[in-house]
């Protein structure tokens, strides 16, 4: 069979057909030579009668070599069999020849022949394989990351089914089609998530959120979702979202949060306990201890109320100690007690004392179950209490009182908090025991010191006297400050003011010895220099070398105001005159008692209308003010005193004490003695 492509002579195409025109022959020749798709015509015997150049190129042979070949000889056997499997029917199959993929088609003719078409689809198949592999990798990645992918319409409504999502949530296809993934979001999260989702779909921006989802078991799990819009040109055609189950991550974060909170709470309690130890070391009275325990306990465990009660000497009753009120004093004489509680009563503190262990009631029913009653009648001001803690205060293993905390809501005390509270109670017990000892010593020293001071000042016709003694009641014990005024045998007046270094009973006792020795020496030889010299000899012989004692001593004729004065290291007297500015004496103060010294004596005079004030260093010196600055302030205060105050020694001493202590914490005893010579009446 010739492969000549020249136009055949015109003839009829078949019985009753029209002859092929010259233009048709040209088109036929072009098709056979230039068509990109290969094809061949087969006769009724299914033998190739004519093949295009493109087919020869695809099969790797010259087109003329295909003439007379059957379909099985033209194509690989398997491909030919697929095309001929259904005679008289169109068929398709693929063949791989020379590393290329060929798409083959068979179009049967009515007379029994047919047309074979062959097209190179190698690149298309490669592209499809790339897409298929990408889809496969994407699906594997989604499955490996436990993500659930879903698709929504451009408006955000559900379109395609999401079987994996429904397997988690238990939704039916109809349920999912109606409400989508939003239908199973936790009610507390749904409103916010739905609002943000609709805002994102309206604005065509990426949607990201985290929420809880109800699973088919009825429990809730945490999911994070990210959905992105799919664009076609300038239009969003759909949304693709991926939900990731992050329940394990959330639970781990919550666990870390709880552990961090517990560690922080433990660190805070440790810091509070250290703070309590430091504060209790400075709290010297029971009321101050109660104040510290109240502050630390409430801040460390969030208690709303607290109380400390001490056992009486018979160990039969507990007396509740009130903390000091703001601005109030704190000492044994100012310690406030509420009504007593019998140790045998059924109360939180009574049980803690009797049993020697913590008492815990986490709610009112627990309190009634353990006590058989409420405590409303004992703490009527706190009838809103809903949880209680009672702790015994033990000293050397024996109870001395109890500590009580309460809450206005039910409260479970953890084991860590219980350990903290027991340690706090131990610190409280030590501080209370120390405070009780301090208060007893403080009271004894104060009583001793007051007993050594003059109970009454001499009443003189030409001179008015007034004195004040203010012991320091906060943080320190009473000291050795003192003053004395007495009549000599010749009716002159002996005036002394002194200060014995130290605090407590020892200082008060030392002050008593100096005062008594001064009186004895003054009765023998009242001259100030002689008295101080005698005290020097006595001091050197009987007192420790480290003892530091100062004395200012004067002898005055009350009728004339004339006298003599000598100073052994004490504060200089304050001189107030209506005609001159107030001033302090500029005479040499001398050295303290017992130091080598030649005692000097100066003349002394109190003119009519003048006032002389003797005082201790506690009036002018404190932790924030030095002696020199204090003396300047004392002179300024005297200058500010109104005339009616200067003329009344009782009012003057109060005025000076109030002015000098205002704004400062009193850390030392203060003694003030004023001598005033009033103007002679007409």
C-alpha positions as CSV (number, residue, x, y, z in Angstrom):
1,X,0.0,0.0,0.0
2,X,1.5,3.3,-1.0
3,X,1.8,6.2,1.4
4,X,1.5,8.7,-1.3
5,X,-0.3,11.7,0.0
6,X,-1.1,13.2,-3.4
7,X,-4.7,13.9,-4.0
8,X,-6.6,11.0,-5.5
9,X,-8.5,11.7,-8.6
10,X,-12.0,12.9,-8.1
11,X,-14.5,10.2,-7.7
12,X,-17.6,9.4,-5.7
13,X,-17.0,8.8,-2.0
14,X,-19.4,5.8,-2.1
15,X,-22.6,4.6,-3.3
16,X,-24.6,7.6,-4.0
17,X,-21.8,9.8,-2.4
18,X,-20.4,13.0,-3.8
19,X,-16.9,13.1,-5.4
20,X,-14.1,14.4,-3.1
21,X,-13.4,18.0,-4.0
22,X,-10.0,19.5,-4.4
23,X,-10.3,21.5,-1.2
24,X,-11.1,18.4,0.8
25,X,-8.1,16.6,-0.6
26,X,-5.9,19.5,0.6
27,X,-7.3,19.4,4.1
28,X,-6.8,15.6,4.1
29,X,-3.2,16.0,3.1
30,X,-2.6,18.6,5.8
31,X,-4.2,16.4,8.4
32,X,-2.0,13.5,7.5
33,X,1.2,15.5,7.5
34,X,0.8,18.2,10.2
35,X,-1.8,17.1,12.8
36,X,-0.2,16.9,16.3
37,X,-2.4,13.9,17.2
38,X,-1.4,10.6,15.5
39,X,-4.1,8.6,13.7
40,X,-4.5,5.8,11.3
41,X,-7.4,4.4,9.2
42,X,-8.2,0.6,9.3
43,X,-10.2,-1.3,6.8
44,X,-12.9,-3.9,7.5
45,X,-10.2,-6.5,7.9
46,X,-8.7,-4.2,10.6
47,X,-5.6,-3.6,8.6
48,X,-3.9,-0.2,8.6
49,X,-4.5,1.5,5.3
50,X,-3.1,4.9,6.0
51,X,-1.1,6.4,9.0
52,X,-0.3,10.0,9.7
53,X,3.2,11.3,10.1
54,X,2.5,12.1,13.8
55,X,1.5,8.5,14.5
56,X,4.8,7.2,13.0
57,X,6.7,9.7,15.2
58,X,4.8,8.6,18.3
59,X,5.4,4.9,17.6
60,X,9.0,5.4,16.5
61,X,8.5,4.1,12.9
62,X,8.0,5.5,9.5
63,X,4.3,5.9,8.6
64,X,4.7,3.6,5.5
65,X,5.9,0.8,7.8
66,X,2.5,0.7,9.4
67,X,0.6,-0.1,6.2
68,X,-1.1,-3.5,6.4
69,X,-0.4,-4.0,10.1
70,X,-3.2,-5.1,12.4
71,X,-4.1,-3.3,15.5
72,X,-2.2,-5.8,17.6
73,X,0.9,-5.3,15.4
74,X,0.6,-1.5,15.6
75,X,0.3,-1.2,19.4
76,X,1.5,-3.2,22.4
77,X,-0.5,-6.3,22.8
78,X,-2.2,-5.3,26.1
79,X,-3.2,-1.9,24.7
80,X,-4.6,-3.5,21.5
81,X,-6.5,-6.0,23.5
82,X,-8.2,-3.3,25.5
83,X,-9.2,-1.4,22.4
84,X,-10.6,-4.5,20.7
85,X,-12.3,-5.9,23.8
86,X,-15.7,-4.6,22.8
87,X,-16.1,-4.8,18.9
88,X,-18.1,-2.1,17.4
89,X,-17.7,0.1,20.5
90,X,-15.4,3.1,21.1
91,X,-12.6,2.3,23.5
92,X,-9.6,4.0,25.2
93,X,-6.4,2.7,26.6
94,X,-2.9,3.8,27.4
95,X,0.5,2.5,26.2
96,X,4.0,3.3,27.4
97,X,6.4,3.3,24.4
98,X,9.9,4.7,24.5
99,X,9.5,6.2,28.0
100,X,6.4,8.1,26.9
101,X,2.8,7.6,27.9
102,X,0.4,7.5,24.9
103,X,-3.4,7.8,25.1
104,X,-4.9,5.6,22.5
105,X,-8.5,5.7,21.2
106,X,-10.5,3.5,18.9
107,X,-13.4,4.8,16.9
108,X,-15.2,2.0,15.0
109,X,-16.7,2.8,11.5
110,X,-20.1,1.7,10.3
111,X,-18.6,-0.6,7.6
112,X,-16.5,-2.6,10.1
113,X,-13.3,-0.6,9.9
114,X,-12.2,2.2,12.2
115,X,-9.9,5.0,13.2
116,X,-7.0,4.7,15.7
117,X,-6.0,7.9,17.5
118,X,-2.8,8.3,19.6
119,X,-1.8,11.3,21.7
120,X,1.3,11.9,23.8
121,X,0.1,12.6,27.4
122,X,3.4,12.1,29.1
123,X,3.7,15.6,30.6
124,X,0.0,15.7,31.6
125,X,0.4,12.4,33.4
126,X,3.6,13.7,35.2
127,X,1.7,16.8,36.3
128,X,-1.1,14.7,37.5
129,X,1.3,12.5,39.4
130,X,2.9,15.5,41.0
131,X,-0.5,16.8,42.1
132,X,-1.5,13.3,43.4
133,X,1.7,13.0,45.4
134,X,1.2,16.5,46.8
135,X,-2.3,15.6,47.9
136,X,-1.0,12.4,49.4
137,X,1.7,14.2,51.3
138,X,-0.8,16.8,52.5
139,X,-3.2,14.1,53.7
140,X,-0.3,12.2,55.4
141,X,0.8,15.4,57.1
142,X,-2.7,16.2,58.3
143,X,-3.2,12.6,59.6
144,X,0.2,12.7,61.3
145,X,-0.6,16.0,63.0
146,X,-4.0,14.9,64.2
147,X,-5.6,17.7,62.4
148,X,-9.1,17.5,61.0
149,X,-9.6,19.4,57.7
150,X,-13.0,20.8,56.6
151,X,-14.3,23.0,53.8
152,X,-16.9,25.8,54.1
153,X,-18.6,27.9,51.5
154,X,-17.5,31.5,50.8
155,X,-20.1,32.7,53.3
156,X,-18.8,30.4,56.0
157,X,-21.6,27.8,55.9
158,X,-20.8,24.1,55.7
159,X,-20.8,22.5,52.3
160,X,-18.7,19.3,52.0
161,X,-19.1,16.6,54.6
162,X,-16.3,16.1,57.2
163,X,-16.4,12.5,58.3
164,X,-13.3,12.8,60.4
165,X,-14.8,15.7,62.3
166,X,-18.1,13.9,62.8
167,X,-16.2,10.9,64.1
168,X,-14.9,13.1,66.9
169,X,-18.1,15.0,67.6
170,X,-20.7,12.3,66.9
171,X,-22.6,14.6,64.6
172,X,-24.8,13.1,61.9
173,X,-24.3,14.3,58.3
174,X,-27.5,16.4,58.6
175,X,-26.3,17.9,61.9
176,X,-23.0,18.9,60.4
177,X,-24.7,20.2,57.2
178,X,-27.0,22.4,59.3
179,X,-24.6,23.8,62.0
180,X,-21.1,22.8,60.9
181,X,-18.3,22.8,63.4
182,X,-19.8,25.7,65.4
183,X,-22.7,23.6,66.6
184,X,-20.5,21.6,69.0
185,X,-18.4,24.5,70.4
186,X,-18.7,24.9,74.2
187,X,-21.6,27.3,75.1
188,X,-19.2,29.6,77.0
189,X,-17.0,29.9,73.9
190,X,-19.5,29.8,71.1
191,X,-20.7,33.5,71.0
192,X,-17.2,34.9,70.8
193,X,-15.9,32.3,68.3
194,X,-19.0,32.6,66.1
195,X,-18.7,36.4,66.0
196,X,-15.0,36.3,65.1
197,X,-15.7,33.7,62.4
198,X,-18.4,35.8,60.7
199,X,-16.2,38.9,60.9
200,X,-13.4,36.9,59.2
201,X,-15.6,35.5,56.4
202,X,-17.0,39.0,55.8
203,X,-13.6,40.6,55.6
204,X,-11.9,37.6,53.9
205,X,-9.1,37.4,56.4
206,X,-7.5,34.4,58.1
207,X,-9.5,33.0,61.0
208,X,-7.6,31.7,64.1
209,X,-9.2,30.7,67.4
210,X,-9.1,28.3,70.3
211,X,-12.1,26.8,71.9
212,X,-13.6,23.7,73.6
213,X,-15.5,21.1,71.5
214,X,-18.1,18.6,72.8
215,X,-17.1,15.1,71.7
216,X,-19.4,12.2,71.1
217,X,-18.7,10.9,74.6
218,X,-20.1,14.2,76.0
219,X,-16.8,15.5,77.3
220,X,-15.1,18.6,76.0
221,X,-11.7,18.8,74.4
222,X,-9.6,21.8,73.5
223,X,-9.1,22.6,69.8
224,X,-7.1,25.2,67.9
225,X,-8.5,26.1,64.4
226,X,-7.0,28.0,61.5
227,X,-9.0,28.6,58.4
228,X,-7.9,30.4,55.2
229,X,-9.9,31.8,52.3
230,X,-9.4,30.2,48.8
231,X,-9.3,32.8,46.1
232,X,-10.1,32.5,42.4
233,X,-9.0,35.7,40.9
234,X,-10.5,38.4,43.1
235,X,-13.2,36.3,44.6
236,X,-13.2,33.9,47.6
237,X,-14.8,30.7,46.5
238,X,-14.5,28.7,49.7
239,X,-12.7,28.3,53.0
240,X,-10.4,25.5,54.1
241,X,-9.9,25.0,57.8
242,X,-7.9,22.6,60.0
243,X,-8.7,21.8,63.6
244,X,-6.0,20.5,65.9
245,X,-6.7,18.7,69.2
246,X,-4.5,20.6,71.8
247,X,-6.1,19.1,74.9
248,X,-2.9,17.5,76.0
249,X,-1.1,20.8,75.6
250,X,-3.7,22.7,77.4
251,X,-3.7,20.2,80.3
252,X,0.1,20.4,80.5
253,X,-0.1,24.2,80.5
254,X,-2.7,24.1,83.3
255,X,-0.6,21.6,85.2
256,X,2.4,23.9,84.8
257,X,0.3,26.8,85.9
258,X,-0.9,24.9,89.0
259,X,2.7,23.8,89.8
260,X,4.0,27.4,89.3
261,X,1.2,28.7,91.5
262,X,2.0,26.2,94.2
263,X,5.7,26.9,94.0
264,X,5.0,30.7,94.1
265,X,2.7,30.1,97.1
266,X,5.3,28.1,98.9
267,X,7.9,30.7,98.2
268,X,5.6,33.4,99.4
269,X,4.8,31.4,102.6
270,X,8.5,31.0,103.2
271,X,9.1,34.7,102.7
272,X,6.2,35.4,105.0
273,X,7.6,33.1,107.6
274,X,11.0,34.8,107.4
275,X,9.2,38.2,107.5
276,X,7.3,37.0,110.6
277,X,10.5,35.9,112.3
278,X,12.1,39.3,111.6
279,X,9.1,41.3,112.8
280,X,8.5,39.1,115.8
281,X,12.1,39.7,116.9
282,X,11.2,43.4,117.2
283,X,7.8,42.9,118.8
284,X,8.5,43.1,122.5
285,X,5.0,43.3,123.9
286,X,2.2,40.7,123.5
287,X,0.0,43.2,121.7
288,X,2.7,43.8,119.2
289,X,3.1,40.0,118.7
290,X,-0.6,39.8,118.0
291,X,-0.4,42.6,115.5
292,X,2.5,40.8,113.6
293,X,0.7,37.4,113.6
294,X,-2.5,39.1,112.4
295,X,-0.8,40.8,109.5
296,X,1.4,37.8,108.4
297,X,-1.3,35.2,108.8
298,X,-3.9,37.2,106.8
299,X,-1.5,38.0,104.0
300,X,0.0,34.5,103.8
301,X,-3.1,32.4,103.7
302,X,-5.8,35.0,103.0
303,X,-7.4,34.7,106.5
304,X,-10.2,37.3,107.1
305,X,-9.9,37.3,110.9
306,X,-7.4,36.2,113.5
307,X,-7.1,36.0,117.3
308,X,-4.5,35.1,119.9
309,X,-5.5,33.9,123.3
310,X,-3.3,33.3,126.4
311,X,-3.7,30.9,129.2
312,X,-4.1,32.3,132.7
313,X,-1.9,31.2,135.6
314,X,-4.2,28.4,136.5
315,X,-4.3,27.1,132.9
316,X,-8.1,27.0,133.0
317,X,-9.1,30.0,130.9
318,X,-8.0,31.6,127.7
319,X,-8.0,35.4,127.4
320,X,-8.2,36.8,123.9
321,X,-5.6,39.6,123.3
322,X,-6.7,42.5,121.1
323,X,-4.0,43.9,118.7
324,X,-3.1,47.5,119.4
325,X,-5.3,50.1,117.8
326,X,-3.6,52.5,115.2
327,X,-1.9,55.3,117.1
328,X,-2.5,53.6,120.5
329,X,0.1,52.5,123.0
330,X,1.2,48.9,123.5
331,X,2.3,47.6,126.8
332,X,1.2,45.4,129.7
333,X,-0.9,48.2,131.1
334,X,-2.6,48.9,127.7
335,X,-3.1,45.3,126.6
336,X,-6.8,44.7,125.9
337,X,-8.5,41.4,126.6
338,X,-11.9,40.2,125.5
339,X,-14.0,37.8,127.5
340,X,-12.4,34.6,128.8
341,X,-12.9,31.2,127.2
342,X,-12.8,28.1,129.4
343,X,-10.3,25.5,128.3
344,X,-12.9,22.9,128.8
345,X,-15.3,24.6,126.4
346,X,-16.0,23.3,122.9
347,X,-14.3,26.1,120.9
348,X,-11.7,26.2,118.2
349,X,-8.9,27.4,120.5
350,X,-9.9,25.3,123.5
351,X,-9.8,22.1,121.5
352,X,-6.4,23.1,120.0
353,X,-5.0,23.8,123.5
354,X,-6.5,20.6,125.1
355,X,-5.3,18.3,122.3
356,X,-2.0,20.1,121.5
357,X,-2.5,19.9,117.8
358,X,-4.1,22.0,115.0
359,X,-7.9,22.1,114.7
360,X,-9.3,22.5,111.2
361,X,-12.9,23.0,110.1
362,X,-13.3,23.6,106.4
363,X,-17.0,24.6,106.5
364,X,-19.8,25.2,109.1
365,X,-21.0,21.7,109.0
366,X,-17.5,20.4,109.8
367,X,-17.3,22.9,112.8
368,X,-20.7,21.7,114.2
369,X,-19.7,18.0,113.6
370,X,-16.4,18.5,115.6
371,X,-17.7,20.9,118.3
372,X,-21.4,20.1,118.4
373,X,-22.0,23.9,118.3
374,X,-21.1,27.2,116.6
375,X,-18.9,29.9,118.0
376,X,-21.2,32.8,117.0
377,X,-21.7,33.9,120.6
378,X,-17.9,34.2,121.1
379,X,-17.2,36.1,117.9
380,X,-20.4,37.9,117.3
381,X,-18.6,40.5,115.2
382,X,-17.5,37.8,112.8
383,X,-20.7,35.8,112.4
384,X,-19.9,35.5,108.6
385,X,-17.1,33.0,109.3
386,X,-17.3,29.8,107.2
387,X,-13.9,28.1,107.9
388,X,-11.6,27.9,110.9
389,X,-8.1,27.0,112.0
390,X,-6.9,26.7,115.6
391,X,-3.3,26.2,116.6
392,X,-1.8,25.6,120.0
393,X,1.0,27.9,121.2
394,X,3.5,25.6,122.8
395,X,6.5,26.7,124.9
396,X,8.8,23.8,126.0
397,X,6.1,21.4,125.0
398,X,3.5,23.0,127.3
399,X,0.6,25.2,126.0
400,X,0.7,28.9,126.8
401,X,-2.2,29.9,124.5
402,X,-3.8,29.4,121.1
403,X,-3.8,31.1,117.7
404,X,-7.0,31.3,115.6
405,X,-7.6,32.1,111.9
406,X,-11.0,32.2,110.2
407,X,-12.3,32.7,106.7
408,X,-15.6,34.2,105.3
409,X,-15.9,31.3,102.8
410,X,-15.4,27.5,103.0
411,X,-11.7,26.9,102.8
412,X,-9.6,23.7,102.6
413,X,-6.2,24.0,104.3
414,X,-3.5,22.2,102.2
415,X,-0.8,20.2,103.8
416,X,1.8,22.8,102.8
417,X,-0.4,25.5,104.4
418,X,-0.7,23.4,107.5
419,X,3.0,23.0,107.8
420,X,3.4,26.8,107.4
421,X,0.8,27.6,110.0
422,X,2.4,25.2,112.5
423,X,5.7,26.9,112.0
424,X,4.1,30.3,112.3
425,X,2.4,29.2,115.6
426,X,5.8,28.0,116.8
427,X,7.3,31.5,116.1
428,X,4.3,33.1,117.7
429,X,4.7,31.0,120.9
430,X,8.4,31.9,121.2
431,X,7.6,35.6,120.7
432,X,4.7,35.6,123.2
433,X,6.9,33.9,125.8
434,X,9.6,36.5,125.3
435,X,7.0,39.3,125.3
436,X,5.6,38.1,128.6
437,X,9.0,38.1,130.2
438,X,9.7,41.5,128.8
439,X,6.4,43.0,130.0
440,X,7.0,41.6,133.5
441,X,10.6,43.1,133.6
442,X,9.4,46.3,132.0
443,X,6.6,46.7,134.6
444,X,9.0,45.9,137.4
445,X,11.6,48.3,136.2
446,X,9.0,51.0,135.6
447,X,7.6,50.6,139.1
448,X,11.1,50.6,140.6
449,X,12.0,53.7,138.7
450,X,8.9,55.6,139.6
451,X,9.3,54.6,143.2
452,X,12.8,56.2,143.2
453,X,11.5,59.5,141.8
454,X,10.0,62.1,144.1
455,X,6.3,61.4,144.8
456,X,5.7,65.1,145.4
457,X,7.7,68.3,144.7
458,X,8.3,70.8,147.4
459,X,5.8,73.6,147.8
460,X,7.6,76.9,148.0
461,X,6.1,80.4,148.3
462,X,8.5,82.1,145.9
463,X,9.1,79.3,143.3
464,X,6.9,76.9,141.4
465,X,8.1,73.4,140.3
466,X,6.7,70.9,137.8
467,X,8.1,67.6,136.5
468,X,7.3,64.9,133.9
469,X,8.6,61.4,133.5
470,X,7.7,59.6,130.2
471,X,9.1,56.1,130.1
472,X,9.7,54.7,126.5
473,X,7.0,52.0,126.1
474,X,7.7,50.9,122.5
475,X,10.6,48.6,121.6
476,X,12.8,49.3,124.6
477,X,12.8,48.8,128.4
478,X,12.7,51.7,130.9
479,X,16.0,53.4,131.4
480,X,17.9,55.2,134.1
481,X,16.6,58.7,133.7
482,X,15.8,60.5,137.0
483,X,15.3,63.8,138.8
484,X,15.2,64.8,142.4
485,X,14.3,67.9,144.4
486,X,14.6,68.2,148.2
487,X,15.1,70.7,151.0
488,X,18.5,71.1,152.7
489,X,18.8,71.7,156.4
490,X,19.5,75.4,155.8
491,X,16.2,75.6,153.7
492,X,18.0,75.9,150.5
493,X,16.7,73.7,147.6
494,X,18.8,70.9,146.1
495,X,17.9,70.1,142.5
496,X,19.3,67.2,140.5
497,X,18.7,65.5,137.1
498,X,20.6,62.4,135.9
499,X,20.9,59.6,133.5
500,X,22.3,56.1,134.1
501,X,23.3,54.3,130.9
502,X,21.4,51.1,130.1
503,X,17.8,49.8,130.3
504,X,15.7,47.7,132.5
505,X,16.0,46.8,136.2
506,X,19.8,47.1,136.3
507,X,19.6,50.7,135.0
508,X,16.8,51.6,137.4
509,X,18.8,50.1,140.3
510,X,21.9,52.0,139.3
511,X,19.8,55.2,139.2
512,X,18.6,54.5,142.7
513,X,22.1,54.1,144.0
514,X,23.3,57.4,142.5
515,X,20.2,59.3,143.8
516,X,20.6,58.0,147.3
517,X,24.3,58.7,147.4
518,X,23.7,62.2,146.1
519,X,21.2,62.9,148.9
520,X,23.6,61.6,151.5
521,X,26.5,63.7,150.2
522,X,24.4,66.8,149.9
523,X,23.3,66.6,153.6
524,X,27.0,66.5,154.6
525,X,28.3,69.2,152.2
526,X,25.7,70.6,149.8
527,X,28.1,72.5,147.5
528,X,27.6,71.2,144.0
529,X,31.3,70.6,143.2
530,X,31.8,68.7,146.5
531,X,28.8,66.5,145.9
532,X,29.9,65.6,142.4
533,X,33.5,64.9,143.6
534,X,32.1,62.6,146.2
535,X,30.0,60.8,143.6
536,X,33.1,60.4,141.5
537,X,34.9,58.7,144.4
538,X,31.9,56.5,145.2
539,X,31.4,55.6,141.5
540,X,35.0,54.7,140.9
541,X,35.0,52.4,143.9
542,X,31.6,50.6,143.4
543,X,30.5,50.8,139.7
544,X,31.8,49.1,136.6
545,X,34.2,51.0,134.5
546,X,31.9,50.7,131.5
547,X,29.0,52.3,133.3
548,X,28.2,55.8,131.9
549,X,26.3,58.1,134.3
550,X,25.6,61.9,134.0
551,X,24.3,64.3,136.7
552,X,23.4,68.0,136.8
553,X,23.2,69.3,140.3
554,X,22.3,72.8,141.7
555,X,21.7,74.3,145.1
556,X,19.3,77.3,145.1
557,X,18.1,79.8,147.7
558,X,14.3,79.9,146.9
559,X,13.9,83.3,148.4
560,X,16.6,85.0,146.3
561,X,16.9,82.6,143.3
562,X,20.7,82.7,143.8
563,X,22.7,79.5,143.9
564,X,25.5,77.3,142.5
565,X,25.6,74.7,139.8
566,X,27.9,71.9,138.6
567,X,27.5,69.5,135.7
568,X,28.9,65.9,135.2
569,X,28.3,65.5,131.5
570,X,24.5,66.0,131.6
571,X,22.4,68.0,129.1
572,X,22.8,71.8,129.6
573,X,19.8,73.5,131.4
574,X,17.4,75.5,129.3
575,X,17.0,79.2,130.4
576,X,13.7,81.0,129.5
577,X,13.3,84.7,130.2
578,X,10.5,87.1,129.2
579,X,13.0,89.8,128.4
580,X,15.6,87.7,126.5
581,X,15.6,84.9,123.9
582,X,15.5,81.4,125.2
583,X,18.9,79.7,125.4
584,X,20.8,76.7,126.8
585,X,23.6,77.1,129.3
586,X,27.0,77.5,127.7
587,X,29.0,76.4,130.8
588,X,31.4,73.5,130.3
589,X,29.3,70.3,130.8
590,X,32.2,68.4,132.5
591,X,32.8,64.6,132.3
592,X,30.5,61.8,133.4
593,X,30.8,60.4,136.9
594,X,33.9,58.3,137.7
595,X,36.0,60.0,135.0
596,X,39.2,61.8,136.2
597,X,38.0,65.4,136.6
598,X,38.4,68.5,138.8
599,X,34.7,69.4,139.4
600,X,33.9,73.0,138.6
601,X,31.2,75.1,140.2
602,X,29.5,78.2,138.8
603,X,27.1,80.7,140.2
604,X,23.5,80.1,139.5
605,X,20.6,82.6,139.5
606,X,16.9,82.4,138.6
607,X,15.6,85.9,138.2
608,X,12.0,86.9,138.8
609,X,9.8,85.8,135.9
610,X,12.4,83.4,134.6
611,X,12.3,79.6,134.2
612,X,15.1,77.0,134.3
613,X,14.4,73.6,132.7
614,X,16.4,70.4,133.5
615,X,15.9,67.5,131.1
616,X,17.4,64.2,129.9
617,X,18.8,63.4,126.4
618,X,15.6,61.5,125.5
619,X,13.9,64.9,125.0
620,X,16.3,66.2,122.3
621,X,18.0,63.1,120.8
622,X,16.5,60.1,118.8
623,X,17.4,58.0,115.8
624,X,16.6,60.7,113.4
625,X,17.8,63.8,115.3
626,X,21.2,64.4,116.8
627,X,21.9,66.2,120.0
628,X,23.0,69.5,118.5
629,X,19.9,69.7,116.2
630,X,17.7,68.7,119.2
631,X,19.1,71.5,121.3
632,X,18.3,74.0,118.5
633,X,14.8,72.6,118.3
634,X,14.3,72.8,122.0
635,X,15.3,76.5,122.1
636,X,13.0,77.2,119.1
637,X,10.1,75.4,120.9
638,X,10.7,77.5,124.1
639,X,10.7,80.6,121.9
640,X,7.3,79.6,120.5
641,X,5.7,79.0,123.9
642,X,3.0,81.6,124.6
643,X,3.6,83.8,127.7
644,X,0.8,82.1,129.6
645,X,2.5,78.7,129.1
646,X,5.9,80.0,130.1
647,X,4.4,81.4,133.3
648,X,2.8,78.0,134.2
649,X,5.5,75.2,134.7
650,X,2.8,72.5,134.5
651,X,1.8,73.6,131.1
652,X,5.3,74.4,130.0
653,X,6.7,70.9,130.6
654,X,3.8,69.4,128.7
655,X,4.3,71.9,125.8
656,X,8.0,71.1,125.5
657,X,7.5,67.3,125.6
658,X,4.7,67.4,123.0
659,X,6.6,69.7,120.7
660,X,9.9,67.8,120.9
661,X,8.4,64.3,120.5
662,X,5.9,65.2,117.7
663,X,6.8,63.4,114.5
664,X,9.4,61.2,116.2
665,X,9.2,57.7,117.7
666,X,10.1,57.8,121.4
667,X,13.0,55.4,121.9
668,X,14.3,56.6,125.3
669,X,12.9,57.8,128.6
670,X,12.2,61.5,128.9
671,X,12.5,63.5,132.2
672,X,11.8,67.2,132.4
673,X,12.0,69.4,135.6
674,X,11.0,73.1,135.4
675,X,11.7,75.7,138.1
676,X,9.8,79.0,137.7
677,X,10.1,82.2,139.8
678,X,6.8,84.1,139.3
679,X,6.7,87.9,139.3
680,X,6.1,89.4,142.7
681,X,2.4,90.4,143.1
682,X,1.7,94.1,143.9
